Amino acid sequence: MKRKIIGLFFCILMVSMIVIPVTAVTDKQNKSRTYNDVDVPIWEVGYEWTYDFIMSCSYLVNYSLSGDFTLKVVEDTGSSYILEGNTRPYGGFNMGGLGLKTTRFTSMTFGLQMRKADLALENFIFRIKGFSFLKIGSITLPIPIHIKGSYYVEFDPSWSIIPFPLYDGKSGMLSGTEILHNVYMGLFWGLISVYGPNNYSYPYTPIPYTCTEEQMTVEAGTFNVYNVSAEWMDGSRFMSYFSEEVGNVAKEIILRPYGGGRVQYYLILELKNWNI
């Protein structure tokens, strides 16, 4: 059960920071966009998007992080896109009672593969590494601690979570999948293991969603958007705001309950800039 909870936490995190924000535009200045026959954006190598993010978790791994998240298309294989992402998060977290604060030498990197036909997620890997400072309560000490972690996931079948084509009033079920995990977290260049490596898998059942047309303002501008909202049986939910004007998600909100009305995990992403 503990492995399922940890896996679900990481999967929500990665999907929200990687999968949902990854949609594309063909020309930032030109209103004409390129889509396939089911209105899925067509990307080119070099497309890049930057988001402001704020995320917090208060269960198992306690943390609060914020910063800019940049994602870039680096390869087109013919049937799939290969993307790379990176961020230098600001904040702190607690692992097994050990308090740590991120530094300018803490980095998070991502690599993922997505099917071109429908932007379904095929696999991804997430890595965090670098130096952080030790914390005792609210006091940060100038004692550097090296952290190193990775999280690799495969989806069988590929997981489609953006139900193209989008239109006002659309509803249905997002597809289910079997998720295969490999998770590891360690300290001091991996010499001390905090968690894993662990290999395990479990299924994600189909999730009901609705789609409504709205207008919203973020740092990148004001957009007409399609709000794709989905909710799990435990009350976890996400809201993905896709803008046809820029061919991208303008905002993303993820909420996971803890019980008693408390929020165990949340993530907010807002489009800051894009380079097409």
Backbone hydrogen bonds, N-H to C=O, Kabsch-Sander energy under -0.5 kcal/mol:
donor,donor_aa,acceptor,acceptor_aa,energy
5,I,1,M,-2.3
6,I,2,K,-2.5
7,G,3,R,-2.7
8,L,4,K,-2.9
9,F,5,I,-2.4
10,F,6,I,-2.4
11,C,7,G,-2.6
12,I,8,L,-2.8
13,L,9,F,-2.3
14,M,10,F,-2.9
15,V,11,C,-2.9
16,S,12,I,-2.4
17,M,13,L,-2.0
18,I,14,M,-2.3
19,V,14,M,-0.8
20,I,15,V,-2.4
22,V,18,I,-0.6
22,V,19,V,-1.1
23,T,21,P,-1.5
35,Y,33,R,-0.5
36,N,40,V,-2.2
39,D,36,N,-1.9
42,I,34,T,-2.1
43,W,41,P,-0.5
46,G,73,V,-2.7
47,Y,44,E,-2.0
48,E,275,N,-1.2
49,W,71,L,-2.3
50,T,273,N,-2.9
51,Y,69,F,-2.6
52,D,270,E,-2.6
53,F,67,G,-2.5
54,I,268,I,-1.9
55,M,65,L,-2.8
56,S,266,Y,-2.3
57,C,63,Y,-2.5
58,S,264,Q,-2.6
59,Y,61,V,-0.5
61,V,59,Y,-2.1
62,N,60,L,-0.7
62,N,94,N,-1.0
63,Y,57,C,-2.1
64,S,92,G,-2.4
65,L,55,M,-2.7
66,S,90,Y,-1.7
67,G,53,F,-1.7
69,F,51,Y,-3.1
70,T,86,N,-2.2
71,L,49,W,-2.4
72,K,84,E,-3.1
73,V,47,Y,-2.4
74,V,72,K,-0.5
74,V,82,I,-2.5
75,E,82,I,-1.6
77,T,80,S,-2.4
78,G,80,S,-0.6
81,Y,114,M,-3.0
82,I,75,E,-2.7
83,L,112,L,-2.4
84,E,72,K,-2.6
85,G,110,F,-2.0
86,N,70,T,-2.3
87,T,108,M,-2.0
90,Y,66,S,-3.1
92,G,64,S,-1.5
93,F,100,L,-2.3
94,N,62,N,-3.0
95,M,98,L,-2.3
96,G,94,N,-0.5
98,L,95,M,-1.7
99,G,97,G,-0.6
99,G,135,K,-0.7
100,L,93,F,-2.9
101,K,133,F,-2.4
102,T,91,G,-2.7
103,T,131,F,-0.7
106,T,103,T,-1.9
107,S,105,F,-0.5
107,S,129,K,-2.8
108,M,87,T,-2.7
109,T,127,R,-2.5
110,F,85,G,-2.4
111,G,125,I,-2.3
112,L,83,L,-2.0
113,Q,123,N,-2.7
114,M,81,Y,-2.2
115,R,120,A,-2.9
116,K,79,S,-2.4
118,D,115,R,-0.5
119,L,115,R,-1.9
121,L,159,W,-3.0
122,E,113,Q,-2.7
123,N,113,Q,-1.3
124,F,153,V,-1.9
125,I,111,G,-2.9
126,F,151,Y,-2.1
127,R,109,T,-2.6
128,I,149,G,-1.9
129,K,107,S,-2.2
130,G,147,I,-1.3
131,F,105,F,-0.8
132,S,145,I,-2.4
133,F,101,K,-2.8
134,L,143,I,-1.6
135,K,99,G,-2.6
136,I,139,I,-2.8
137,G,135,K,-0.5
139,I,136,I,-1.9
140,T,138,S,-0.5
141,L,134,L,-3.1
141,L,139,I,-0.5
143,I,141,L,-2.3
145,I,132,S,-3.3
147,I,130,G,-2.8
148,K,186,G,-2.5
149,G,128,I,-2.6
150,S,184,Y,-2.4
151,Y,126,F,-2.1
152,Y,182,N,-2.7
153,V,124,F,-2.5
154,E,180,L,-2.0
155,F,122,E,-2.1
156,D,178,E,-2.6
159,W,121,L,-2.5
160,S,158,S,-0.7
161,I,159,W,-0.6
164,F,162,I,-2.3
169,G,211,C,-2.5
170,K,167,Y,-1.8
172,G,209,Y,-1.8
174,L,207,I,-3.8
175,S,160,S,-0.9
177,T,204,Y,-2.0
178,E,156,D,-1.7
179,I,202,Y,-2.4
180,L,154,E,-2.7
180,L,178,E,-0.5
181,H,200,Y,-3.5
182,N,152,Y,-1.7
183,V,198,N,-2.0
184,Y,150,S,-2.5
185,M,195,Y,-2.7
186,G,148,K,-3.1
187,L,192,I,-2.9
188,F,146,H,-2.9
191,L,187,L,-0.6
191,L,188,F,-1.8
192,I,187,L,-2.1
193,S,191,L,-0.5
194,V,185,M,-2.7
195,Y,185,M,-2.3
198,N,183,V,-1.9
200,Y,181,H,-1.5
202,Y,179,I,-1.5
204,Y,177,T,-3.5
205,T,203,P,-0.5
207,I,174,L,-1.4
209,Y,172,G,-2.4
210,T,229,S,-2.1
211,C,170,K,-2.3
212,T,227,N,-1.6
214,E,225,V,-2.9
216,M,223,F,-2.5
218,V,221,G,-2.8
220,A,271,L,-1.6
221,G,218,V,-1.5
223,F,216,M,-3.1
225,V,214,E,-2.9
225,V,223,F,-0.5
226,Y,242,F,-2.9
227,N,212,T,-3.4
227,N,225,V,-0.6
228,V,226,Y,-0.9
228,V,240,S,-3.2
229,S,210,T,-2.5
229,S,227,N,-0.8
230,A,238,F,-2.1
231,E,208,P,-1.3
232,W,236,S,-3.3
235,G,232,W,-1.5
237,R,255,L,-2.4
238,F,230,A,-2.0
239,M,253,I,-2.4
240,S,228,V,-2.6
241,Y,239,M,-0.5
241,Y,251,K,-2.8
242,F,226,Y,-2.6
242,F,240,S,-0.8
243,S,248,N,-3.4
244,E,224,N,-0.5
244,E,242,F,-0.5
245,E,224,N,-0.5
247,G,243,S,-1.0
248,N,243,S,-1.5
250,A,241,Y,-3.2
251,K,241,Y,-1.0
252,E,269,L,-2.3
253,I,239,M,-2.0
254,I,267,L,-2.5
255,L,237,R,-2.6
256,R,265,Y,-2.6
258,Y,262,R,-2.6
259,G,262,R,-0.9
262,R,259,G,-1.6
264,Q,256,R,-2.3
264,Q,262,R,-0.6
265,Y,256,R,-1.9
266,Y,56,S,-2.2
267,L,254,I,-2.0
268,I,54,I,-2.4
269,L,252,E,-2.7
270,E,52,D,-2.2
271,L,250,A,-2.6
272,K,50,T,-2.7
273,N,50,T,-1.7
275,N,48,E,-2.8
